[in-house]
Amino acid sequence: MKTTSVTWQGAIRQLDVADSADSRGLSMNDEAFASFYQRTARPVWSYLVHVSGNPALADDLLQESYLRFLCAARWSDGEGACRRYLFRIATNLLRDHWRKRAPASLEGLPEEAFGTVQGPDIAQLDSQKMLARAFHRLRPRERQLLWLAYAEGATHAEIAEITGLRTAGIRILLYRARRKLAHLLQQRPATPEKGS
C-alpha cells in the first residue's frame, strides 16, 4: 500500500478536538486509534483499489474515510462494528465519486493494483493477469460484493451492512457475480501453442 501523505496523526490534527461538542464521536485515544488504523488501513485501501481500479483515488478515499470515521465512530460499539462502519464510509465515498462523474473506461487499468508475484512462477502471473482483466470487466457493484465476500471474508449480513443492500439479496447477487466472473474467465482468448 502506498503511504498517504496524511497520516492518522495528521487526520486527528485536522479535527478540532478541542471543541468537545464537535468531538463527541471521538471516543478512542490516539494509541487505540493508531492500533485500529494499523489493522484496518491496508484492507480498506485494498478494497477501494480493487473496486475502483484506481490507486490514487483509493489513497484519497482512504484518507477521507478515516476523517469521517473519527468524526462519527463510537469505539464502544466494538472493533468489528467499527471496521464495518469504516467499510460503509468507504463504500459511500465510492458511490459519491461515481455519481459526480461518468465511470472511466475499464480498459487499460493498472494491473499493479493487484500486487506482484514473487519469483518466476509464470503460470501464477498469467492467472493473476487473467483474473484481473476479468474482474475489472465486472460492474463496480459485482466487484464490490466479490471483494467483500472473498478477500475480506465478510458474511452476508456484514456485506449488507456495508453496502446498504438487503441481507436476503446478497446470496443471489454473489451467485450472479461469481457466475459472470467464471463466464468472463472462460472467454479467455486462446493462445497459440509453441512450435505450431
N, C-alpha and C positions, 0 to 999 in steps of 0.2 A: 504494500500500500504506500502510495506517495504521501509523505508527511505534509499536511496542510500548513499554510503559513500562519494560521491562527490556531494555537493550541488550546486545550481546555482551560488553561490558566488565563489566556487572552480572552476567551469567551466569558469567563467569570468577571474579568475586569470590565468588559463591555456592559455588563449588567449593573444597575445602580443598586447594589446590595445594601447600601447604607439606608435606603428608604425601605423600612420594614413592611410597609403596605404593599410595595411592589414586589418584594422578595418573599412573600408569604409561602409561595410554592417551593422555594429552595429550602428543602428540609434535610439536606445532607451536607456534611462538612467537606472541605477541599480534599482531604485524604480519601474519604469514601467515594467522592465523585471521580477522583483520579483512578482509583481502582476499578470502578464501574466503566470508565472510559476505556481503560486498557483491555477490559474483557469484551467490550461491545463495539469499539470503533471499526475494527477490521471486518467483522461480519456485516455490519451495516453498510460500510463502504463497498464491500464485495457485492452485496445485494443491489445497491444503487448502480454500480458499474454494469452488472450483468443484465439488469432490467433496462437501463437507459442506453447502454453501449457507448457511454461517453465518460472516460475517467475524469476529465476536467469538471464536467457537470457533477459527477459523484463527489468530488472534493468540495465543491460549493454547497451542495445539498447536505453533505455530512456536517459541515460547519453550522449551517442554518438549523439542522435537526437538533444538534446539541444545544444551541442557543434557545430554541423553543422548548426543549425538554427542561432546561434549567429554570425557565420561567414558569413552568406549569407542573412539573412532576412532583409526585408525593412519594418519597422514598419509603414511607411507612407501608406502602402497598406491597412491598417485596420486590426483589430483583427481577423475578420473572415477569411481573406486571410492568415494571419499568422498562424492561427490554422490549416487550410487545408494544408498549406505548411509543418507544423510540422508533421502532419499525413503522408504526402507524404514522408518526410525524413524517418520516422519510417518504412513505407512500403518498401521503397527501401533498408533499412538496413536489414529488414527481408529477402527480396529476396536475398541479397548478402550472408546472413548467410546460407540460404538453398542451394545456389549454391556451397558454399565451401564444404559442407559435405552432405552425404546422409541423408535423413529425418529419424529421430528417430522413433522407434516404437510408435504407438499411444496407445498401451496397457500400463496400469499402470500409466497413467498420474495423477498428484496430483489433487484431487478434491477440495482441499482447495483454489485453484486458483479461484474458483467460489464463494468464500466467505462462511460465515457460517450463519446458520439460528438462529435467536434469539428466544429462547423459545422452547417449546416441540411440535411444530407442525410437527409431523412425516410425514403426507401426503405431506406437502410442502417440507420437506427434501428429501423424496423419489422422488418427481417430479424433484427437482433440480439435484439429482444424475442421474436420468434417462436422463434428458436433457443434462447434462454434458457429459455423455457417448456417447449419440447420436451426440452431437455437435463435439466431438473430433474424431468421425468416418468419418466426412466430410473431404474433401480436404481442404488444407490451404486457397485456393482462395475462396471456398464456406464459410468457417468460417469468412474470412476477409469481404466479402460482407455482410453477415448477421449481423456481429457485427457493421459495419459502419452504416447500414440502421436502425437497431432496437435498438441497445444500444446507439449509438451516434446520431441517428436521422438525419443522413446525407441525403441530396437529391440525386437523380440520378446524377445530374451534379457534385455535390461535391464528390460523390464516384468515378466518372470518373476522376476527377482532382487528387484525392488522389492515385488511383490505376494505372492511366495511360491507362485505358480502354476507349473505345468509349462510350459516353453517351447513344447512341442508343442501345447498347448491355446490359446495366446494368439491365434493366427491365426483360429481358428474363433470364439472369444469376441469378438474385434474385429469380425469379419464380422457376427455376430449383433447386436452393439451398433449398428453402422453401419446395418444394415437396419432395426432397431427405431427408431432416430432418424429415418431417412428416412420411415418409415411415420407417425411422430408428426408430422413436418413436413407431410406430405400431408393429414393430418386437420385442417388449419388451417380454422377456421370461415370461411365465405365472408363477405366484406364487401360491403355494398350499394354499387352503383355510384352515383356522384354524378349527380344530375339525373334518377334514376329514381324 
